Amino acid sequence: MAERYSSFQSGSASWLFQRVTAAFLVVVLAFHFFLLHFMNHASEVTFAGTSARMSEWGYLVTMVLFLWTGTFHGVNGVYAALLNQGLTGTKKTAVKGILVVAGLALAAQGTYLALVMNGMV
């Protein structure tokens, strides 16, 4: 039988945050699909409608948290997968830096867009 290997130490902060963000993402993704794919069809989603939804504080905060948790979950998952493949040394440090910068840039741009859609910027 193959031995199980994971770059996550069970009980570590990365391990815990990966699971917490996964649980949050499942709930918010269900809300997103229900609201934007079942209550409204894709052809009915407009710029004006998106702006109206984003003007609601609860929706804005939920979508920004969705963005941040999704970004962390994805970047952390990619990093863990690369560690599982044996990434070490200087390459590990470089990849970690690139993923952190890319994740922060994505979160910043998405947050800015959400604030623009809200009318705050």
Secondary structure as GFF3:
##gff-version 3
##sequence-region A 1 121
A	DSSP	alpha_helix	13	33	.	.	.	ID=ss1
A	DSSP	pi_helix	34	39	.	.	.	ID=ss2
A	DSSP	three_ten_helix	42	44	.	.	.	ID=ss3
A	DSSP	alpha_helix	47	54	.	.	.	ID=ss4
A	DSSP	alpha_helix	57	84	.	.	.	ID=ss5
A	DSSP	alpha_helix	89	118	.	.	.	ID=ss6
###
